[in-house]
Structures are given as C-alpha cells and as structure tokens.
Amino acid sequence: MTIRTRSWISRTFLKQAARRAKLWLYLEANVVSGDDLFIPDIVILDVPGGGRTTMDIGHAVLLGEIVSPGNRRKDVIDRPREYATAGVPFFLRVDLRNRVPTIALFELVEGEYRPVAAAAAGTRFVMRKPFAFAVDPADLLDEEAPEGDEEAPEGQADAEG
C-alpha cells in the first residue's frame, strides 16, 4: 500500500464513517480464518481490536485490498474468493492501475461477491452499506499542485465539483 493511499484511508472520512456506524477500521491487520492468516490492506470489524495481534475473520464486516501490480491475481481473484468462502459480507477493491484509480464495493450474495458500487477518478464513489461513505477516487493520487499554482491546468475540471 502506498503512503498516500494509507494516509487517504486514515485521513479521509473512511475511518470516521466506519466509527459512526459503530465499526472499527484497521490497516494491514492480521485476520485469522481457521488455519489461514490474511493481511488485508483494509479491515473493518464489528468489534474493537483491543490491541490484539490477530483478529477473527468472523468479526470482519468488510475486507479490502489495494491492488498491487505484483499481486494482481491474489488481490483481484484469490483474496475475494477466500473472503467470500469465510463469509465476509463486503469486499472493497482499490485499484490504482494506469494512474486512474478506481474503487469497487462488492456484497456477498449466495456465496459470491456481487458488485454494489464502483467509480473511477473524476466520478463519485458512493456506498451505503455497510456504512455510508463517498469519495472521488482521484483523491487517491499522489499528485499535488505545485506551490503557488492556483488554477488547474487547461482542460482539467475542478475536482471539488
């Protein structure tokens, strides 16, 4: 997970949105399912971690992966399948490929994940379950305007909309 993405998760309203729903957010936490150990990039639990080194997957409301080029198959195919088998109700995928970030939320239905919400940079990602949250995936980019640059480059719209 990139530093920018990690700070986005903790500094945006994702953590606050989870807390408003009485859920707890952890980054890169150890989650145990039987004999398997997973370390999802995003972990939302229905109980506080309380300083534990591992958390039971039975308390996971949402597990999320930030797709990395070297682990693409694992993040896109293997982990969602394993989380679904363990009964995790929601799966969140953040993909930064080609500098066009996308976010997709999937809900477990009849043993497999079905898409619920998705958005690419320049549009708004909105989820209502397991808690309300919205963001433009462009906010995940590690790009900031140079100091003193008040205007967006020609042809680019204001991200605040």
Number of C-alpha atoms within 10 A of each C-alpha: 13 13 8 13 17 17 11 17 17 14 11 14 14 18 18 17 18 19 15 12 13 13 20 20 24 18 17 15 19 18 21 16 15 9 5 9 14 18 16 21 21 23 25 24 22 17 14 15 16 7 7 9 9 14 22 14 23 15 16 23 20 25 27 25 23 22 19 17 11 8 11 14 12 15 22 17 10 12 18 24 17 16 25 19 13 16 18 22 21 25 26 22 21 24 23 22 11 6 12 14 19 21 23 19 22 21 21 19 13 9 15 17 19 14 14 16 17 19 18 18 20 19 15 16 19 18 16 10 17 16 14 13 16 14 19 19 22 21 17 24 16 12 9 8 10 7 6 6 9 8 10 11 10 6 6 8 11 10 12 6 6
